[in-house]
Amino acid sequence: MSDDGRVVTANIPIDLASQLDAVADWLDRSKSWIVRQAVSAWLAEEQHRYELTLEALIDVDTGRTIAREDVLSPLQQARRHRA
């Protein structure tokens, strides 16, 4: 592990800690490595969601929207076909 990191402590449920232990053994990786991978993936996903939200807000502000009825109509037609 490099020395340029920072220690962060988290209190996690026992069952989650047990799963972390098991996966670390199975992958032959440290728990720190797994936590870094998980946090990195989660942060990237949250950033992506944030960017999508900003794009959606721009669409709303510029009037690029779809009426609720236009979205629901094909779904309702599909339900009638299945019945």
VEXDREN-2710 file (C-alpha; in Angstrom, 1 decimal):
% VEXDREN-2710
k/r/px/py/pz
1/MET/0.0/0.0/0.0
2/SER/1.3/3.4/-0.8
3/ASP/2.0/6.0/1.9
4/ASP/0.0/8.8/0.1
5/GLY/-3.3/7.5/1.4
6/ARG/-5.4/8.4/4.4
7/VAL/-7.0/6.1/6.9
8/VAL/-10.8/6.3/7.1
9/THR/-12.7/4.4/9.7
10/ALA/-16.2/3.1/9.2
11/ASN/-18.5/1.1/11.5
12/ILE/-20.2/-1.6/9.4
13/PRO/-22.6/-4.3/10.4
14/ILE/-21.1/-7.6/11.5
15/ASP/-22.6/-9.5/8.6
16/LEU/-21.1/-7.1/6.1
17/ALA/-17.7/-7.3/7.8
18/SER/-17.9/-11.1/7.6
19/GLN/-18.7/-10.9/3.9
20/LEU/-15.7/-8.6/3.4
21/ASP/-13.5/-11.0/5.2
22/ALA/-14.7/-13.9/3.1
23/VAL/-14.3/-12.0/-0.2
24/ALA/-10.8/-10.8/0.8
25/ASP/-9.8/-14.4/1.5
26/TRP/-11.4/-15.7/-1.7
27/LEU/-9.8/-13.0/-3.9
28/ASP/-6.5/-13.1/-2.0
29/ARG/-6.7/-9.3/-1.6
30/SER/-6.6/-7.1/1.4
31/LYS/-9.8/-5.7/2.9
32/SER/-8.4/-2.2/2.2
33/TRP/-8.1/-3.0/-1.5
34/ILE/-11.7/-4.2/-1.7
35/VAL/-13.0/-1.2/0.2
36/ARG/-11.0/1.1/-2.1
37/GLN/-12.5/-0.6/-5.2
38/ALA/-16.0/-0.4/-3.8
39/VAL/-15.8/3.2/-2.7
40/SER/-14.2/4.2/-6.1
41/ALA/-17.0/2.5/-8.0
42/TRP/-19.7/4.0/-5.8
43/LEU/-18.3/7.5/-6.2
44/ALA/-18.1/7.1/-10.0
45/GLU/-21.7/6.0/-10.1
46/GLU/-22.8/8.9/-7.9
47/GLN/-20.9/11.3/-10.2
48/HIS/-22.6/9.8/-13.2
49/ARG/-26.1/10.1/-11.6
50/TYR/-25.3/13.7/-10.7
51/GLU/-24.3/14.5/-14.3
52/LEU/-27.4/12.8/-15.6
53/THR/-29.5/14.9/-13.2
54/LEU/-27.9/18.1/-14.4
55/GLU/-28.6/17.1/-18.1
56/ALA/-32.2/16.3/-17.2
57/LEU/-32.6/19.7/-15.5
58/ILE/-31.2/21.4/-18.6
59/ASP/-33.7/19.5/-20.7
60/VAL/-36.6/20.6/-18.5
61/ASP/-35.4/24.2/-18.5
62/THR/-35.2/24.2/-22.4
63/GLY/-38.6/22.5/-22.8
64/ARG/-37.3/19.2/-24.0
65/THR/-39.8/17.1/-22.2
66/ILE/-42.3/14.4/-23.0
67/ALA/-45.9/14.6/-21.8
68/ARG/-46.9/12.0/-19.2
69/GLU/-49.7/10.8/-21.5
70/ASP/-47.3/10.1/-24.3
71/VAL/-45.2/8.0/-22.0
72/LEU/-48.0/6.1/-20.5
73/SER/-50.1/5.4/-23.7
74/PRO/-47.8/2.8/-25.2
75/LEU/-47.5/1.1/-21.8
76/GLN/-51.3/1.0/-21.5
77/GLN/-51.7/-0.4/-25.0
78/ALA/-49.1/-3.1/-24.3
79/ARG/-51.1/-4.1/-21.1
80/ARG/-54.3/-4.4/-23.2
81/HIS/-52.5/-6.6/-25.7
82/ARG/-51.3/-9.0/-23.0
83/ALA/-54.7/-9.3/-21.4
END
